[in-house]
Amino acid sequence: MPLSKKKIVELQLDRKINNFFKTAVFCPFDFPAVVIVNPYKNNIPAPTIYWLSCPYLNYKVDRLESESNLPAELQNLLAQDSDFKAKMEKAHKKYAEKRRNLLAQKELEEAKALSEDLYQTLLYSGVGGIKEQKGIKCLHTHLAHFLADRSNPVGKIVFEKIAWPDECSICQERIDEFASSCN
């Protein structure tokens, strides 16, 4: 019996995911690579609506964040290049708009009843829930947004540095391992 996309994502992330909405992007090997999550479910906020689920890309971004100067270079680019900054501001606005479109009025009312700050975050924060849109939050969230929407200039640069692999069996191996553990 084939696994659901949600179960595959849980195997990719190695944890349960309770706010799964749908797969936004598939990798060249036909596995989920980016998923969209519900931004507010069961009184739990998730301002990061695009999640990078691909284990290969997650690993490569982890390496970029820990072993390169890319985060600082992108921060400098954002501070010094007005065109890049304008593109990033536009990406933040599109991200917030997508999040608002995923929220039902009832969810917004519940969030506002809990906290005005939460309500404002759900409505207006940018990529990954960032409030002060002058910085780079997490390269994973920028890459996920770029792959889903193609409008994120930070994610574009990240993807140019890592791209898809020519071959990859990580997800299939995790599925096979899970299937054998169920027998």
C-alpha positions, 0 to 999 in steps of 0.5 A: 500500500503506497504511503501518503504524502504526509507520511513520506514527509514525516519520514523525511523530517524524522518527526510527526507533522500535525499541520501538513496542508499539501506538497508544494514542490516535488524533487526530480525523483518524485518525492515531496521537497517543499510542503505547505503547512497550515499557519494556525491549527489547534491554537498552534501558530506556524508562521513558516508556511513553506517547509523544506522536507527534502533530506538532501537539500536540508543537509546541503543547506545545513552545510552552507549555514555552518561551513560557509560565509553565505549567510553574512554575504547575503546579509551584506547584499541585503544591506548594500544592494537596493535592487536585491533589497526591493526583491526581498521586500516583495518576497516578504509581502508575497509570503505574508499574503500566501499565509493570510490566504491559508487562514480562515477568519475563525483562525484569525479571530482565535489568534487575535483572542490569544495575542495581538502579537500573534495575530500581527505575526500571522498577518504581516510577518515575512519569510519564515515569520520574520518580523524585522524584514531587514535580515536573513532568518534561515536559509532553509525557509528562503530556499523552500519559498524560492522553490515553491514560488520562485520570488525569493532572491535569497532562496535563488542564490542558495539553490544556485549553490546546491541544486538537485543531485543527479541521483538520490535514494535517501527518501526511497531508503527511508520508505523501504526501511519504514516498510520493512519495520512494519512487517 
